[in-house]
């Protein structure tokens, strides 16, 4: 009889959840009594977590949904949007979701968390609701993907999910094709840039994770002399051909805006790549999954394969 009672007690006694501990990209440790399930994420973090099997309750964006590239291809059914611009958060919507955790990315260069929580006052306000954590933005997209994968696994994601393994295989194939195309086009020079009304801002590849990856895989990317406290060198349109290149990749994080700006600038025609029509997209700062990385690499490889080297000789 006693053994039967003990057995019944064991059946009805709830299993105590193990506490959850995570140290993020800022080196900040966070401990919760159990793994968080109600999560609000910056859209870049959501773009990393959803393919890994972790869907947040809410997301906050850096701009209107129609132009935020990180949203592309994400299933946000049932996910609330609690912010639609930098420093714009709907506090009531956040409170209504009662989050356990806010996930974004930590920016080591700037020393703060990215997205709408970047302001110190907003950070303090939001952290009174739930802790803010995030992997650090780094020198490689692959490092960031690994960091997000570790975070997702701690939240219950399956690292061997068939969809994830398929995405990794697609990425591996895309990278191999990219490297083969680069090797087959020796001498090809590429510039990553963001055009504006008064000049052309040329990106330093070491300052951007995807450009660092491309360079590590053999792509010859122009390295400018950056302006003080900047990741770019901005040149007037009269001097924009200081670093001529065979291909120009335009920052596309806000859709076609940069391409339209370039097309509307008469002096841009002096650039060899513009004259040759060798213009492509630079997926600046929004690749957060193997599937998307594979797609973007394939697009860049297509451009490399149809481009001519030697325009700058």
N, C-alpha and C positions, 0 to 999 in steps of 0.2 A: 504494500500500500504506500509506504513512504517513498519507494523508488518511483512509483507511478506519479505521486504528487510532484516530486522533483522534476520529472520529465515534463509534466504539464507546465510547471513554472518556467522551465527553459523554453518551452514553445511560445509562451505568451510574453516573455521578457524581451523588449526591443533591443536589437543590436546597437550598441553605441557606435556612432560614426567616428572615424578617426579624424583628428584635427588636420587642417590643411595649412601647409606652410609653403610660401613661395618667396624667393628673393629675385627682384626684378632687375632690369637693366641699369637702374640708378644705384644698385646695391642695397635697396630698401627691402628689408624682410617684412612680410605680412603673414600673420597667423590668424586663421579663423577656426571656430570650433568644429566645422565640417566643410567639405568641399563646396564652394559656392555654386549655386544653380541659377540664380537670378542675376544676369550679367548685362551691363550696358557697355557697349564698345564703340570706340571710334571706328569709322567705316573701314579704314585700312586694317585695323585689328580684326574687324568682322570678316573682311575679305580673306584674311589668313585663317581664322578659326572655323568658319562655316565649312570649307572643304575638308577640314579635319574632323568634322562631326560635332562641333560646338556652335549652337545657334544662340545668339544673345536675345534678350528680351527687348532691347532697344539699341539704337545706334545714333550717333551724332556725326554730322557731315562737315566738310570744309566749305561747302557751297551748295547751290541748288542741285537737287537730284538729277536734273536733266543733263548736267555737265560733269558730275563727279565720276571720273573714270573708274574708281575703285568699286563702284556699285555694279558695274557691268557683269552680267551673268550670275549675280548673286540671287538666291531665292530668299527674299525678305518677307515672305508671306507671314503675317501675324507679328512682324517685328515693328515696334513703334519707332518713329523718328523723333528724337527729343532735341535735336539741334540741327540747323540748316546753314550754319556759317560760323566762321572763326569767332570764338567768344560768345556765341549765341546758343544758350541752352534754355530749355523750358523746365524750370525748376519743379513746377507742379507735375509735369509729365514724369520726371525722374522720381519724385516722391511716390507717385501713383504706382510705379513699377517696383518700388521697394527693393532696390538692388542690393545684392551681397557684395558686389565688386564692380569697379569701373576699370575697363582695360583699354589702354591706348598704347602709345609708344614713347619711350624716353629718348630725347634728343641730346646726346652728350655734348655736342658743340655748343648748343644754346643753354644747356643745363636746366631744361624743363620738359614737362610732358606735352606732347603734341596735340593739336586739335583745340576744341573749345575750352579745354581745361588748362590751357597754357598760362593763363594769367594767374598770378599768385593769389589774388583775392578770390577768384573763381575756384581755384584748387582747394583753398581752405573751406569754402562753402560746400563744395561737392564732397570733400572728404569727411564732412560732418554727417553725411548720409552713408557713404561707403568708401572704403579705401581705393585709391587709384594706383594701378600697377601697369607695367608694360615692358616688353623686351626693348633693348636699346636698338636704335637705328645704327647700322654698322657699315662696314666697308664692302659687304657682299650680301646680295639678296639671299644666297644659300644659307649664310649664317643666321639671318633673320628667320628664314623658314625653319631652321633647326630649333631656334629659340621658341618660336610659336608652337612647334610640334611638342616640345617638352612641356610648355604651359598647358596645351590642350590635353596631353596625356594625363597630367596631374588633375585635370577637370573631368576625366573619365573617357577621353577619346581613345579609339582603337588604332594604334599605329600601324596595324596590318590590314586595315580596311581595304577591300578590293578596289574601291574607287580611288583611294589614295595611291595604292600601288600602281594603278593604271596611269594616274597623273604623273607619277615619278618616271615611269617608263617613257611616256610621251616627252617629258622634259629631256631625258637622257638622249633620246633620238634627235630632238631638236638641237641640243647643244652639239652633238656630233656633226650634224649637217652644217651648223653655223661654222664650226671650226674648219671643216673641210672647205667651205666656201671662202673663208678668209685666206686659207693656205693657197687656194687656187687663184687668188687675186693679189699677188704681191705688189706692194707699193701703193695700195689703196689707202687714202687718208680720209678720216672722218672727223667732223666737228659736231658737237652737241651744243645747241644754242637756243636762245629765247629772244626773238626779235621784238622790239618796241617801237614806238613812234619816233624816237630820237636816236636810236642806235641798236646795236646787236650785242646781247650779253652772251659770252662764250663760257661754257661750263668747264670747270676743272674736273677731269674724270675721277680723281682721287676723292672728291667730295660727294660723289653720288654712287650708291651701291651698285646699281645696274651698270653704270658706265665702268666702274672698277672691274666688274665681272667681265664685261665685253673686252676690256683691255687685257685682263688676265688670260683670256681665251684667244688672244692673238690680234685683236683689232687695233689698228694704229689710230688713236684718237688724239686730236690736237690738245696740247696742254698749254693754256694761256698763263700769262702773268696776272694773277688775280688781284683785284682791287683790295684795299685794306678791309679786313673783317668781312670778306665776302667769299663766296664760292665761285664767283664769275669775274671775268674782265669785261667791262662794258665799253664798246667802241662806238664812236659816232658812225653814221652811215658812210660818211666820206672816207673813214679809215677802216671800214668793216672787212676789207680784204687783207688785213695784216696777216691773218692766218688762213690763206686759201686752202680749200679742201675739195676732195673729189665728191664727197657726200656730206650733206648737212642734215642732221637729225633735229627736228623741232620739238621742243617741250609740248607734249600733247595732254597734260594732265587736265586741262580745261577744254578738251575737244579741239576744234579747228581754229581757235582764235589766233594762234601764232602763225598758222599757215595763211590765214587771211591778212594778217599784218604784213607778212613778208610779201605777199602778192601785191599789196597796195603801196609798197615802197619802191619807187623808180630806181634808186641807187642799188637795190639788191641785185639787179641784173648784172652788176659788175662782178659778182661772186661766181667763180667757175662752176660750182655745183648747181647754182640756180640756172645759169645759162644752159647747162647740160640737162636740166630736169632731173637731177639726181638728188631728190629731196625725200626724206622719210620721217617717220615718227620716232621721237624719243620718249619712251614710257617712263616719265620722270616721277619717281617716288611713289608709284601706286601698284607695282607688281607685288602680290603677297601670296601667291599660290603657284604650285608646280604647273598646273594646267595653264594659267595665264602666262607664266613665264615661257612655256613651250610655244604658245600662240604668238607672243611678241618676238621671240627668237626666230620663228619661221617667217614672220613678216620682214624682219631685218635681213634675214638670209636671202629672201626673194630679191630685195633691193640690191644687196651685194652682188648677187649672181647676174643681175642685168646692168650693173654699173661698170663704167670704164675707169681705170686708174690712169694716172699721168696727167690729169687736168691741171695740176699745180706746177708742172715742170716749166 
